[in-house]
C-alpha cells in the first residue's frame, strides 16, 4: 500500500536507535468499513517498491532553444517518471533527517520536464483514495506526521494557558476600573450635595445682602479681573455654577468667527449665572400622588375658585328654588324593558322611577324587567311621550305589499284537488298531465302534497294535489289556503265520505269556489245521482240540482270529459279575474320541504306575487338563504319563476315548515335578523308548550299518582315536513288517560348517529318514514340495542304504534265467583297449623284460587287457598253439599261459623 497523504510540514526527527527491519515487507492493522456503521480490523502487509531516484536514470537530452523537441521528449519521459512517482514520498522520508533541502533542490530540475505528466498522475491516484478505509488510524501516519501532530497539540495547549492568563488579567483590570469609577461617582455625589447646601445657604442670605451686593458689584468686578489675569496660560477661566459641558460650549462659541470681523469677545455676565438644580428642586414643580392634595407650604390644598363659584351658584338656586326646565322626550318602548334602561331613555334618575313605583306599592330594583304597559304608564307620569314597538316589526314591509292596479297582469289559476282517499284524485291529475305519479306512491295512496303546471288552449293551470288520508288534514288545509279554485273529487261508486266532508269544510273556510268532479263513472256500480243528493246535505248545490256549483262527470281511467273539466276551470278563473304584479320582489307559500342527500335543503314553493330569480336572498319561515337554483315540476332549471308557478328552491340554510310564507329581502343582514326572530319565537312557543304540559313537580307527581299516566317515547324522521305533521297528528289521537305517545324529536332527513344518541338517552323507539339510517347510525343502534322501524305507508305505522301503546295498558282484572263454604270445626294439626273443616254451601271450591274470610258478613282476610282435602286425599275441587278441609296461606285466625268465599281472578289484555 502507498501513503498518499500530503503533509507539507518539514521537520527533523530526534535520534533513533538503529535496527534491522524486514526488507520490503511490514505488517499493520487497519479498520475496514463494513457499511451501516460497522467496522472490522484487517491485517495488512505493506510491500515497498525498489527505490529508484531520478538522478540514477539517464536523463533525456532535450535542446532547450526549440519547443518542438520538448514536446517529443515528453512522451518518452513519461514512462520513466510514472513508476517513480509513487515511490518519491517514501524515498524522501529516510533522507529528511539528514539534509532535506539539497534533495529538494536537486530533484527540482528533473521534475520540471515531468510537469505535463503530473495531471495524469493525480488522476490516476484520485480514484484510489475512496478505497482506503474511513477513519484513518495511527498505523497509517509516518513518524514525522505523528511528531508534527504532537507538537501542534502541545502548542495549542500552551496557547490555551496563555489565553487563560490574559483573560484573568483583563478581568482583574476591569474590576479595578469599575471600583475606581464607583469611588469617583460617590465622590461626585458628595461634592454635588455640598454645593447644594452651600447654594441653599447663599440663597437664604441673598435677600438680606441684596443692597450691599449691588454697591460692591463694581469693586468685585475690579478685583475679579486681576484674578482672571493671574490664571495659568492655556487654563480655561473657572465660572461658579457652570458645568464643564457649559464651559466647553462657551469655548466653542468664542472660537467661532464671523467672516470679515475677526474674533468676537464674550461679554462678562451681568449677574451670577444660575446654579444647577439638585434632585429636590428638580422634582419640586412636578405633580405626584403625595403632592396632589397639598400646596407649597405642605398644608392641605383648598377648593379652586371655579369650584367655589359652582358651589355658590348651586346654593343660590336652592335658595331661590328655581324650577329646572323639563325636557320632554319621545321614549321608544319594546315589549319588555328594564327599569334602568327606561330611566336612561327618559333621561331620568333610576332612583326617581323606583320612588314612583314604591308610592304605587311595588318594590322593584333597577334591574327588574317590566312590560310595555307599565313602562308606558311610568313614562306618561314623568311627562314623556311614548312610541310602542315590538320585535315583530322586523317583518314589516316584506309581506302583503299593496300593489298599484296599473302594474297588475293576469296570472294562471291555482287549483287544489281534494277529496277522500282512493277516490282517484292523483289518477285524475295524472290523466290530465299524461304522467304516472300513482306508481311512485307506496301502497297506491298519495302521502305527499305535489304541485304541477299544465297548459290548456295556450293558458296555464297550476294544480296542487293533496292526500286524502284522514291524517293529512293539515295538508288539505294548506292546499285550500293557497288555492284559487278547489276541485272536489267524489267517486261515483263510493259517494260522499268523511274526508270529502272535511275537504268541503276546508274550501268553505278558505272562501274559494268549488268545482265537483264526479269520478269513476265508467264503473258498473256508479251512481251519479246519489252523489248529487248527498252533496246537498252539506250545502253543495250543483248546477243540475239548481245550484251554482259547477260539476263535471269524468273518468280518469278512460280519459272521459277531461277537456270539459279544464274548460270549467278556465271559465271559473276568468270569472275570478286573477291578477298579480310581476315587477316586484317575490313572495309566496312553502308547499313542502325536504332534505335531499345530494342537493341539501329543498323547498317546493308556490310564487303568489312578483318574480323569483336565482341569486336573490329569500326568507322562508325561520330559515333563509341565497337561491342557488330554481327547478320546475318537470325537473328543468329555469331562470325565473312568475306568479302561480310552482318551483323547487335550492340553497336554504335548512328545511322550512310546510305552510310557511317566503319572501325576498334586500340583504343578508335583514334575512338573518328575521330568521333569528322567528327561531327565537319558535323556541319560546316550544318552551311554553313544554312547561304547560309538564307543570310543576308537585303537579306531575300528583298526576302520576292519580291517573298512572304512561308515556310511549318516539323519535320520528320523515322525508318531508307534511308527512311528519300527519304522523304527529295521528299519534296524538291515539292517546288515552292511561297512555299516550310522547314524540321526543321529529325532523326531516335520514336517521343519523345523533338521533341514535338521543333515542338512547330518552329510551325511545325510532321510526323512519320513507327514510333510512346511514351506516354509522345502524352500527350505533346495533351497539346500543335501539330498535329502528321503517315504514312507507302511514296505515301500518299507526297500527304498529297503536299495538305497542296497547302493551303499556295495565291488563283488566276480572273476578269470577266460584262458591261459598261454611266452617264447621277448626282442627289444630302439628306441623301443619289450623285446618278448617267446611261444607260447601253454594257453587264449588277449587284448589289454588283466591279466598275471602267473612265473619258476620265482614271481610277480615283475603288470600289464597293452600290446601284442599277430602278425607285424607288432596283434591282439585269440591262441589256443593260435600265436606272438605281447607287451610289458608300465612293466616290461621279462623273460627267455627266463618264463611269462606272462593273466586277466580282473570287478567284480560286491553287494547286502545
C-alpha positions in Angstrom: 0.0 0.0 0.0 1.2 3.5 -0.7 0.8 6.5 1.5 -0.9 9.4 -0.4 -1.0 11.9 2.5 0.2 15.4 1.5 1.8 16.6 4.7 3.9 19.7 3.9 5.4 20.0 7.4 9.2 19.9 7.2 10.7 18.7 10.5 13.8 17.0 11.8 13.1 14.0 14.0 15.2 13.2 17.0 17.8 10.5 17.3 16.5 6.9 16.9 18.1 3.6 17.7 19.4 1.8 14.7 17.8 -1.6 14.0 17.3 -4.0 11.1 13.8 -4.3 9.6 12.5 -7.0 7.2 13.4 -5.9 3.8 10.4 -4.8 1.8 7.6 -6.3 4.0 5.8 -4.8 7.0 2.5 -5.7 8.7 -0.2 -3.5 10.3 -3.9 -3.3 11.1 -6.5 -1.0 9.7 -10.2 -0.5 10.3 -12.3 -1.5 7.4 -15.8 0.0 7.0 -18.4 -2.8 6.5 -21.3 -0.4 5.9 -24.2 0.7 8.1 -21.8 1.8 10.8 -20.0 -1.5 11.2 -16.2 -1.8 11.0 -13.7 -4.6 11.0 -10.0 -4.8 11.9 -7.9 -6.2 9.0 -4.2 -7.2 9.0 -2.4 -5.5 6.0 1.0 -6.4 4.7 2.9 -3.5 3.1 5.5 -4.2 0.4 7.8 -1.4 -0.6 8.9 -0.8 -4.1 12.6 -0.6 -5.1 13.7 2.9 -4.7 14.8 4.5 -8.0 16.0 8.1 -7.8 15.7 10.3 -10.9 19.4 11.1 -10.8 20.2 7.4 -11.2 18.4 7.3 -14.5 19.9 8.7 -17.7 18.1 11.9 -18.5 16.9 12.6 -21.9 18.8 15.3 -23.7 16.4 17.9 -25.0 17.5 21.1 -26.8 16.2 24.0 -24.7 16.0 26.5 -27.6 13.3 24.8 -29.6 9.9 23.8 -28.1 9.4 21.0 -30.6 11.9 18.6 -29.1 10.4 19.2 -25.6 7.1 18.0 -26.9 8.7 15.0 -28.4 10.6 14.1 -25.3 7.6 14.5 -23.0 6.1 11.1 -24.1 9.5 9.5 -23.6 10.0 10.9 -20.1 6.5 9.9 -19.0 7.0 6.1 -18.8 10.2 6.6 -16.7 8.6 9.1 -14.4 5.4 7.3 -13.9 6.7 4.3 -11.9 8.9 6.5 -9.8 6.2 8.9 -8.8 4.5 6.7 -6.1 7.9 6.0 -4.5 9.0 9.6 -4.4 7.5 10.3 -1.0 8.9 7.1 0.5 12.3 7.8 -0.9 12.3 11.3 0.6 11.4 10.2 4.1 14.7 8.5 5.1 16.7 11.4 3.7 14.7 14.0 5.6 16.6 14.0 8.9 20.0 14.3 7.2 19.6 17.0 4.6 16.1 17.6 3.2 16.7 20.9 1.4 19.5 19.7 -1.0 17.4 16.8 -2.0 14.6 19.0 -2.9 16.9 21.3 -4.9 18.5 18.5 -6.8 15.1 16.9 -7.6 13.6 20.1 -8.9 15.5 20.2 -12.3 14.5 16.6 -13.0 10.9 17.2 -12.1 10.4 20.1 -14.5 10.3 18.1 -17.7 7.7 15.8 -16.0 5.0 18.5 -15.4 2.9 17.5 -18.4 2.5 14.1 -16.8 1.5 15.3 -13.3 -2.2 15.7 -14.1 -2.3 12.2 -15.3 -0.6 11.1 -12.1 -3.1 12.9 -10.0 -6.0 11.5 -12.0 -4.6 8.0 -11.6 -4.1 8.5 -7.8 -7.5 10.1 -7.0 -9.7 7.0 -7.5 -7.5 5.1 -5.1 -8.3 7.3 -2.2 -12.0 6.3 -1.7 -10.9 2.7 -1.5 -8.9 3.4 1.7 -10.8 2.6 5.0 -12.6 5.5 6.6 -11.5 6.9 9.9 -7.7 6.6 9.4 -5.9 5.2 12.5 -2.4 5.9 13.7 -0.9 3.0 11.8 -1.3 5.0 8.6 0.8 8.0 9.8 4.5 8.3 9.4 6.8 9.2 12.3 7.2 12.8 11.0 3.5 13.3 10.8 2.9 11.9 14.3 5.6 14.2 15.6 4.1 17.2 13.8 0.7 16.5 15.3 2.1 16.0 18.8 4.0 19.3 18.5 0.8 21.1 17.2 -1.1 19.7 20.2 1.5 20.9 22.7 1.5 24.3 21.1 -2.3 24.5 21.3 -2.3 23.6 25.0 0.4 26.3 25.5 -1.7 28.9 23.7 -4.7 28.0 25.9 -2.7 28.6 29.0 -1.5 32.0 27.7 -5.1 32.9 26.7 -6.4 32.0 30.2 -3.8 34.2 31.8 -4.6 37.1 29.5 -8.3 36.7 30.3 -7.6 36.7 34.1 -5.6 39.8 33.8 -8.3 41.6 31.7 -10.9 40.6 34.3 -8.8 41.9 37.2 -8.1 45.2 35.3 -11.9 45.6 34.6 -12.8 45.1 38.2 -10.2 47.7 39.3 -11.6 50.2 36.8 -15.2 49.6 37.9 -14.2 50.1 41.5 -12.4 53.4 40.6 -15.4 54.6 38.7 -17.7 53.8 41.6 -15.5 55.7 44.0 -15.4 58.6 41.6 -19.2 58.6 41.3 -19.6 58.6 45.1 -17.1 61.5 45.4 -19.0 63.4 42.7 -22.3 62.9 44.6 -20.8 64.1 47.8 -19.4 67.2 46.1 -22.8 67.9 44.5 -24.5 67.6 47.9 -22.1 70.0 49.5 -22.5 72.5 46.6 -26.3 72.2 47.0 -26.1 73.0 50.7 -23.8 75.9 50.1 -26.1 77.3 47.4 -29.1 77.0 49.7 -27.3 79.0 52.4 -26.3 81.6 49.9 -29.9 81.9 48.6 -31.1 82.3 52.1 -28.6 85.2 52.8 -29.2 86.8 49.4 -32.4 88.9 50.2 -30.6 90.5 53.3 -27.4 91.4 51.4 -29.0 92.4 48.1 -28.4 96.2 48.7 -24.8 95.6 49.7 -24.1 93.3 46.8 -25.4 95.9 44.4 -23.0 98.5 45.9 -20.0 96.2 45.9 -20.6 95.0 42.3 -18.0 97.4 40.6 -15.4 96.7 43.2 -15.9 93.0 42.9 -15.5 93.3 39.1 -12.2 95.2 39.6 -10.9 92.6 42.0 -12.1 89.7 39.8 -10.2 90.9 36.7 -6.7 90.6 38.2 -7.6 87.1 39.4 -8.6 86.3 35.8 -5.3 87.7 34.6 -3.3 85.6 37.0 -4.6 82.3 35.8 -2.2 79.9 34.1 -1.9 80.3 30.4 -4.0 77.7 28.5 -6.3 77.1 31.5 -9.9 77.9 30.9 -11.5 80.5 33.2 -13.4 79.0 36.1 -17.0 80.2 36.5 -19.1 79.3 39.5 -22.2 77.3 39.0 -21.3 76.3 35.4 -20.8 72.7 34.4 -17.9 71.5 32.3 -20.1 70.9 29.4 -21.3 74.5 29.5 -17.7 75.8 29.7 -16.8 73.8 26.6 -19.8 75.2 24.8 -18.7 78.7 25.7 -15.2 78.0 24.4 -16.6 76.6 21.2 -18.8 79.7 20.8 -15.9 82.0 21.4 -13.8 80.3 18.8 -16.4 80.9 16.1 -15.7 83.9 13.9 -17.8 85.9 11.6 -16.2 86.4 8.1 -14.5 89.8 7.8 -14.9 90.7 11.5 -12.4 88.6 13.3 -12.7 87.1 16.8 -15.7 88.1 18.9 -15.1 88.6 22.6 -17.6 87.2 25.1 -19.1 89.9 27.3 -19.0 89.4 31.0 -22.3 88.3 32.6 -24.4 91.0 34.2 -25.4 88.7 37.2 -24.2 85.5 38.6 -25.2 82.5 36.5 -27.9 80.2 37.6 -26.7 77.2 39.7 -27.6 73.7 38.7 -30.7 72.3 40.4 -30.4 69.5 42.8 -32.7 66.4 43.0 -35.2 68.0 45.3 -35.5 71.3 43.3 -35.8 69.3 40.0 -38.8 67.4 41.4 -40.3 70.5 43.0 -42.7 71.5 40.3 -43.9 68.0 39.3 -47.4 66.8 40.4 -47.3 63.4 42.2 -49.8 61.5 44.3 -48.2 62.7 47.5 -48.3 66.4 46.4 -51.7 66.4 44.7 -53.6 67.2 47.9 -51.2 69.7 49.5 -49.8 73.1 48.5 -46.3 74.5 48.5 -46.3 75.0 52.3 -47.3 71.4 53.0 -50.9 72.4 54.0 -53.9 70.7 52.5 -54.9 72.1 49.2 -58.2 74.1 49.2 -61.0 74.2 46.6 -60.4 76.1 43.4 -62.1 79.3 42.6 -64.2 77.6 39.9 -65.4 75.0 42.4 -66.3 77.7 44.8 -68.3 79.6 42.2 -70.2 76.4 41.2 -71.0 75.8 44.9 -72.3 79.3 45.4 -74.4 79.1 42.2 -75.9 75.8 43.4 -76.7 77.2 46.8 -78.2 80.3 45.2 -80.5 78.2 43.0 -81.6 76.1 46.0 -82.4 79.2 48.0 -84.4 80.7 45.1 -85.9 77.2 44.3 -85.8 77.9 40.6 -87.5 75.0 38.7 -85.3 73.4 36.1 -86.6 73.2 32.6 -88.2 69.8 31.8 -87.1 68.2 28.6 -89.9 66.2 27.0 -88.6 63.2 25.1 -90.1 60.5 22.9 -89.5 57.2 24.6 -89.4 54.1 22.4 -90.7 51.1 24.4 -90.3 47.5 23.3 -92.4 44.6 24.6 -90.2 44.3 27.7 -87.6 46.7 29.2 -85.6 47.1 32.4 -86.2 50.0 34.8 -82.6 51.1 34.4 -82.9 51.3 30.6 -86.3 53.0 30.8 -84.8 55.7 33.1 -81.9 56.3 30.6 -84.3 56.7 27.7 -86.3 59.2 29.7 -83.1 60.9 31.0 -84.4 60.5 34.5 -82.7 59.0 37.5 -83.5 55.4 38.2 -83.9 56.3 41.9 -86.9 58.6 40.9 -88.5 55.8 39.0 -88.1 53.4 41.9 -89.6 56.0 44.3 -92.6 56.3 42.0 -93.1 52.5 41.9 -92.8 52.4 45.7 -95.5 55.0 46.0 -97.6 52.8 43.8 -97.0 49.8 46.1 -94.4 47.9 44.0 -91.0 47.2 45.4 -88.7 46.8 42.5 -85.0 47.1 41.6 -83.4 49.0 38.7 -82.5 45.7 37.0 -86.1 44.3 37.1 -87.9 43.8 33.8 -91.3 45.3 33.3 -93.7 45.0 30.5 -94.6 47.7 27.9 -97.9 48.7 29.7 -96.2 49.5 33.0 -93.3 51.3 31.2 -95.8 53.4 29.2 -97.6 54.4 32.5 -94.3 55.4 34.1 -93.1 57.4 31.0 -96.5 59.2 30.9 -96.3 60.0 34.6 -92.9 61.6 34.1 -94.3 63.7 31.2 -92.8 61.9 28.2 -94.4 60.7 25.0 -94.3 57.0 24.2 -93.8 55.1 21.0 -94.6 51.4 21.3 -92.6 48.9 19.1 -92.4 45.1 19.0 -90.0 42.5 17.8 -92.4 41.6 15.0 -91.7 45.0 13.4 -88.7 43.4 11.7 -91.1 41.6 9.3 -92.8 44.8 8.2 -92.5 45.6 4.6 -91.8 42.2 3.2 -95.3 40.7 3.2 -98.7 41.9 1.9 -97.3 44.8 0.0 -100.0 46.8 -1.7 -99.5 46.9 -5.5 -100.6 49.5 -8.0 -103.6 48.4 -10.1 -101.9 49.6 -13.3 -99.0 47.2 -12.7 -101.1 44.1 -12.3 -101.2 41.5 -15.1 -103.2 38.3 -15.5 -101.8 35.1 -13.9 -102.6 31.4 -14.1 -105.2 29.9 -11.7 -104.0 27.7 -8.8 -106.3 24.7 -8.4 -106.3 22.3 -5.5 -107.6 18.7 -5.9 -109.3 17.5 -2.7 -111.4 14.5 -1.7 -111.5 11.2 0.1 -108.8 8.6 -0.1 -108.9 6.3 -3.1 -111.4 8.4 -5.0 -109.0 8.9 -7.9 -107.5 12.4 -7.3 -104.0 11.6 -8.3 -105.1 9.4 -11.2 -107.3 12.2 -12.5 -104.3 14.6 -12.3 -102.1 12.0 -14.0 -104.6 11.7 -16.8 -104.5 15.5 -17.2 -100.7 15.7 -17.1 -100.2 12.5 -19.0 -97.9 11.3 -16.2 -97.9 8.4 -13.7 -97.4 9.7 -10.2 -99.5 7.0 -8.6 -96.9 4.3 -9.4 -94.4 6.2 -7.3 -96.6 6.3 -4.2 -96.3 3.5 -1.6 -99.5 1.4 -1.3 -101.1 3.3 -4.2 -102.2 6.2 -2.0 -100.9 9.7 -2.1 -98.9 10.7 1.0 -97.2 13.8 -0.3 -98.5 17.1 -1.5 -97.5 17.9 -5.0 -97.6 20.9 -7.3 -97.7 20.7 -11.1 -98.4 23.1 -14.0 -100.3 22.1 -17.3 -101.2 24.1 -20.4 -104.7 24.1 -21.9 -105.5 26.1 -25.0 -102.5 28.3 -24.5 -103.4 29.1 -20.9 -101.5 27.6 -17.9 -103.2 25.9 -14.9 -101.3 25.1 -11.7 -102.6 22.0 -9.8 -101.9 21.2 -6.2 -102.5 17.5 -5.3 -103.3 16.8 -1.6 -103.5 13.4 0.2 -106.9 12.0 1.1 -106.0 10.1 4.2 -107.5 11.2 7.4 -104.1 12.0 8.9 -103.3 14.6 6.3 -105.8 17.2 7.5 -103.2 20.0 7.8 -102.0 19.3 4.2 -105.5 19.7 2.9 -106.0 22.9 4.9 -102.7 24.4 3.5 -103.8 23.4 0.0 -107.1 25.2 0.4 -105.5 28.3 1.8 -103.0 28.6 -1.1 -105.5 27.9 -3.9 -107.9 29.9 -6.1 -110.2 27.1 -7.1 -110.9 23.8 -5.2 -111.8 20.7 -7.2 -113.8 18.2 -5.1 -113.3 14.7 -6.4 -116.0 12.2 -5.4 -116.1 8.6 -6.6 -119.4 7.7 -8.2 -119.4 4.3 -6.7 -118.5 5.4 -3.1 -120.3 8.7 -2.8 -119.6 11.2 -0.1 -117.1 10.0 2.6 -115.6 11.6 5.8 -112.6 13.2 4.1 -114.9 14.5 1.4 -116.9 16.4 4.0 -113.7 17.7 5.6 -112.5 18.9 2.2 -115.8 20.8 1.7 -115.3 22.5 5.1 -111.7 23.5 4.2 -112.8 25.0 0.9 -115.6 26.9 2.6 -113.2 28.2 5.3 -110.8 29.4 2.7 -113.6 31.1 0.7 -112.7 29.6 -2.6 -115.1 28.4 -5.3 -115.7 24.6 -5.7 -115.9 22.5 -8.8 -117.3 19.0 -8.3 -115.6 16.2 -10.4 -117.6 13.0 -10.1 -115.0 10.3 -11.0 -115.2 6.6 -11.9 -118.4 7.0 -13.9 -117.1 4.0 -16.0 -117.8 1.5 -13.2 -121.0 -0.5 -13.3 -121.8 0.4 -9.7 -121.5 4.1 -10.3 -124.5 6.2 -9.0 -124.1 9.9 -10.0 -127.5 10.9 -8.7 -126.7 9.6 -5.3 -123.6 11.7 -5.2 -125.5 14.9 -6.1 -128.2 14.1 -3.4 -125.6 13.5 -0.6 -123.8 16.8 -1.6 -127.0 18.7 -0.9 -126.8 17.6 2.7 -123.5 19.5 3.1 -124.8 22.7 1.3 -123.1 22.0 -2.0 -125.6 22.8 -4.7 -124.6 21.6 -8.1 -126.0 23.2 -11.3 -128.1 20.1 -12.2 -129.8 20.5 -8.9 -130.5 24.2 -9.4 -127.3 25.5 -7.7 -124.3 27.5 -8.8 -121.5 24.9 -8.2 -120.0 23.5 -11.5 -120.0 19.8 -11.8 -118.3 17.5 -14.4 -118.6 13.8 -14.8 -115.2 12.4 -15.6 -113.3 9.1 -15.8 -109.6 9.2 -15.1 -109.2 5.7 -16.3 -110.7 6.2 -19.7 -110.0 10.0 -20.0 -113.6 10.9 -20.4 -114.6 14.6 -20.2 -111.2 15.8 -19.0 -111.3 18.7 -21.5 -114.6 19.8 -20.1 -113.1 19.8 -16.6 -110.2 22.1 -17.8 -112.6 24.3 -19.6 -114.7 24.6 -16.4 -111.5 25.6 -14.5 -110.6 28.3 -17.1 -114.1 29.6 -17.1 -114.1 29.9 -13.3 -110.7 31.6 -13.4 -111.9 34.1 -16.0 -114.8 35.0 -13.7 -112.4 35.5 -10.7 -110.1 37.8 -12.9 -106.8 36.7 -11.2 -104.0 39.2 -11.4 -100.6 39.8 -10.0 -97.6 42.1 -10.2 -94.6 40.6 -11.8 -92.3 43.7 -11.4 -91.7 43.4 -7.7 -89.9 41.1 -5.2 -91.4 37.7 -5.0 -93.4 36.3 -2.1 -95.4 33.1 -1.8 -96.1 29.9 0.2 -94.0 26.9 1.0 -95.9 23.8 -0.1 -93.4 21.2 1.0 -89.8 20.9 2.2 -87.3 18.1 2.5 -83.6 17.4 2.9 -82.0 15.9 -0.2 -78.8 14.0 0.2 -77.1 15.5 -2.9 -78.8 18.9 -3.0 -79.3 19.8 0.6 -82.5 21.6 1.8 -85.1 21.7 -1.0 -88.3 23.6 -0.6 -91.2 23.4 -3.0 -92.8 26.8 -3.1 -95.7 28.5 -5.0 -94.9 32.0 -6.1 -98.0 34.1 -5.5 -96.7 37.6 -6.4 -93.6 39.0 -8.0 -90.8 37.2 -9.9 -88.3 34.9 -8.2 -84.8 34.7 -9.7 -81.6 32.8 -8.8 -79.2 34.7 -6.6 -81.9 36.5 -4.6 -81.9 36.3 -0.8 -85.1 34.5 0.5 -86.5 34.1 4.0 -88.8 31.1 4.4 -90.2 30.6 7.9 -87.2 30.5 10.3 -84.7 29.7 7.5 -83.0 31.9 5.0 -80.5 31.5 2.1 -79.5 32.6 -1.3 -81.3 30.9 -4.2 -78.8 28.7 -5.9 -81.2 27.2 -8.5 -84.9 27.1 -9.5 -86.3 23.7 -10.7 -89.8 23.3 -12.2 -92.1 20.3 -11.9 -90.5 18.7 -15.0 -87.0 18.8 -13.4 -85.7 21.5 -15.6 -83.7 24.5 -14.3 -85.4 27.8 -15.0 -84.1 31.4 -14.9 -87.2 32.9 -13.2 -90.5 31.9 -11.6 -93.5 34.0 -12.4 -96.7 34.2 -10.2 -98.7 31.0 -9.9 -95.6 28.9 -10.8 -94.5 26.1 -8.5 -90.7 25.6 -8.3 -88.2 24.0 -6.1 -85.7 26.3 -4.3 -82.1 25.2 -3.6 -79.8 27.0 -1.2 -81.7 27.5 2.0 -79.9 27.0 5.3 -82.5 24.4 6.5 -85.8 22.9 5.6 -88.7 25.3 6.4 -92.0 24.1 7.7 -94.8 23.4 5.2 -97.2 26.3 5.0 -94.6 29.0 5.9 -94.6 32.2 4.0 -91.5 33.1 2.0 -90.3 36.5 0.7 -87.3 38.1 -1.0 -85.4 40.6 1.2 -82.7 43.1 0.2 -79.7 41.9 2.1 -78.3 39.1 4.2 -78.4 41.2 7.4 -82.2 41.7 7.1 -82.7 38.0 6.3 -80.6 36.9 9.3 -82.5 39.3 11.6 -85.9 38.0 10.5 -84.7 34.3 10.7 -83.3 34.8 14.3 -86.5 36.5 15.4 -88.6 33.6 14.1 -86.3 31.0 15.6 -86.5 32.7 19.0 -90.3 32.9 18.7 -90.5 29.1 17.9 -88.2 28.3 20.9 -90.4 30.4 23.2 -93.5 28.7 22.0 -92.0 25.2 22.4 -90.8 26.1 25.9 -94.2 27.4 26.8 -95.9 24.3 25.4 -93.5 22.1 27.3 -93.8 23.9 30.6 -97.6 24.0 30.2 -97.8 20.3 29.6 -95.3 19.4 32.3 -96.3 21.8 35.1 -94.6 21.8 38.4 -93.0 18.8 40.1 -95.9 18.5 42.6 -98.4 18.6 39.7 -96.5 15.8 37.9 -96.3 13.6 41.0 -100.0 14.1 41.8 -101.0 13.4 38.2 -99.0 10.2 38.1 -100.4 9.0 41.4 -103.9 9.9 40.5 -104.1 8.6 36.9 -100.9 6.5 36.5 -100.3 8.0 33.0 -97.7 6.1 31.0 -95.8 7.5 28.0 -94.5 5.8 24.9 -91.5 7.8 23.7 -90.9 8.0 19.9 -88.3 9.6 17.6 -89.7 10.3 14.1 -87.7 11.0 11.0 -89.5 11.5 7.7 -88.9 12.6 4.1 -91.0 15.8 4.2 -92.5 18.1 6.8 -96.0 17.3 5.7 -95.7 13.6 6.4 -94.2 14.2 9.9 -97.0 16.6 10.7 -99.6 14.0 9.7 -97.9 11.3 11.7 -97.8 13.5 14.8 -101.4 14.3 14.5 -102.4 10.7 14.1 -100.3 9.6 17.1 -101.7 12.3 19.3 -105.2 11.0 18.6 -104.2 7.5 19.9 -103.6 8.8 23.4 -105.9 8.0 26.3 -106.0 8.9 30.0 -103.6 6.0 30.8 -101.1 6.0 28.0 -100.0 8.5 25.3 -97.3 8.8 22.7 -94.6 11.3 23.5 -92.6 12.5 20.5 -89.1 13.2 21.7 -87.9 14.6 18.3 -89.4 14.9 14.8 -87.3 16.0 11.8 -86.7 15.8 8.1 -83.9 13.8 6.7 -82.1 10.5 7.2 -81.6 8.9 10.6 -78.2 9.9 11.9 -75.9 9.0 14.8 -77.1 11.9 16.8 -80.7 10.6 16.6 -79.5 7.2 18.0 -77.8 9.0 20.9 -81.0 11.0 21.6 -83.1 7.9 21.4 -80.7 6.0 23.8 -80.8 8.9 26.3 -84.6 9.1 26.3 -85.3 5.4 25.8 -87.3 6.0 22.7 -88.1 3.9 19.6 -87.1 5.3 16.2 -89.5 5.4 13.3 -88.3 6.2 9.8 -91.0 7.2 7.3 -89.6 6.9 3.7 -86.1 7.4 5.1 -83.2 5.1 6.1 -80.4 5.2 8.6 -76.8 5.7 7.4 -74.0 3.2 8.2 -72.8 5.0 11.3 -76.4 5.2 12.7 -77.0 1.5 12.1 -73.8 0.5 13.8 -74.6 2.8 16.8 -78.1 1.4 17.0 -76.8 -2.2 17.0 -74.3 -1.4 19.8 -77.0 0.4 21.9 -79.8 -2.0 21.2 -82.1 0.7 19.8 -84.9 -0.5 17.5 -85.4 1.2 14.2 -88.6 0.6 12.3 -89.1 1.7 8.7 -92.5 2.5 7.1 -93.7 3.8 3.8 -97.4 3.6 4.5 -99.0 5.7 7.3 -101.7 3.0 8.0 -99.0 0.4 9.0 -97.2 3.0 11.1 -100.3 4.0 13.1 -101.4 0.4 13.6 -98.0 -0.7 14.9 -97.7 2.2 17.3 -101.2 1.5 18.5 -100.4 -2.1 19.3 -97.2 -1.1 21.1 -99.1 1.5 23.2 -101.7 -1.1 24.0 -99.0 -3.2 25.6 -98.4 -0.3 28.1 -102.0 -0.6 29.3 -102.5 -2.4 32.5 -104.5 -5.6 31.9 -108.1 -5.7 33.0 -108.6 -7.7 36.3 -111.8 -9.7 36.0 -113.1 -11.7 39.1 -115.3 -14.8 38.7 -117.3 -16.1 41.7 -117.0 -19.8 42.4 -118.9 -20.6 45.7 -119.3 -20.4 49.5 -118.1 -22.8 52.2 -119.1 -22.7 55.9 -116.6 -23.6 58.6 -118.0 -26.3 60.9 -114.9 -27.1 63.0 -111.3 -25.9 63.4 -108.6 -28.5 63.8 -105.1 -27.8 65.1 -102.7 -30.2 63.4 -99.0 -30.4 64.3 -96.6 -29.1 61.7 -99.5 -28.0 59.6 -101.3 -25.5 61.6 -105.0 -24.8 61.8 -107.3 -26.6 59.3 -110.9 -25.6 58.8 -113.5 -28.4 58.4 -116.0 -27.0 55.9 -119.1 -27.8 54.0 -119.7 -26.3 50.5 -123.0 -24.5 50.6 -123.0 -22.9 47.2 -121.1 -23.4 43.9 -117.8 -25.2 44.2 -114.4 -24.7 45.7 -111.1 -25.1 43.7 -107.6 -25.5 45.0 -105.2 -22.5 44.4 -108.0 -20.0 43.9 -108.5 -16.7 45.8 -110.5 -16.8 49.0 -112.0 -14.3 51.4 -112.8 -15.0 55.0 -116.1 -13.5 56.1 -117.0 -13.1 59.7 -120.5 -11.7 60.2 -120.5 -10.7 56.6 -117.4 -8.6 57.0 -114.2 -9.4 55.1 -111.4 -9.9 57.6 -108.9 -11.6 55.3 -108.2 -12.1 51.5 -105.6 -14.5 50.3 -105.1 -17.9 48.6 -106.1 -21.4 49.5 -103.2 -23.5 50.5 -104.7 -27.0 50.8 -108.0 -28.6 49.8 -108.5 -32.1 51.2 -111.4 -34.5 51.1 -110.8 -37.1 53.8 -107.1 -37.7 53.5 -106.7 -37.1 49.8 -105.7 -33.8 48.1 -108.4 -32.9 45.6 -108.6 -30.2 42.9 -112.2 -29.2 43.6 -115.1 -29.9 45.9 -118.7 -29.5 44.8 -121.7 -28.2 46.6 -123.0 -30.3 49.6 -119.7 -32.0 50.2 -117.4 -31.6 53.2 -113.7 -30.8 52.9 -110.7 -29.5 54.8 -109.1 -26.1 53.9 -106.0 -24.2 55.0 -105.1 -20.6 54.2 -101.6 -19.3 53.2 -100.0 -17.4 56.0 -103.2 -17.0 58.0 -104.7 -19.0 60.9 -107.2 -16.8 62.6 -110.2 -18.9 61.7 -113.2 -19.8 63.8 -116.2 -22.0 63.5 -119.1 -20.3 61.9 -117.0 -18.2 59.5 -117.8 -18.3 55.8 -115.2 -18.8 53.1 -115.9 -17.1 49.7 -114.0 -18.6 46.7 -113.3 -16.7 43.5 -111.1 -16.9 40.4 -109.1 -13.8 39.1 -108.5 -13.4 35.3 -106.3 -10.7 33.7 -107.6 -9.7 30.3 -105.3 -7.7 27.9 -106.7 -4.4 26.9 -106.4 -2.6 23.6 -106.7 1.1 22.5 
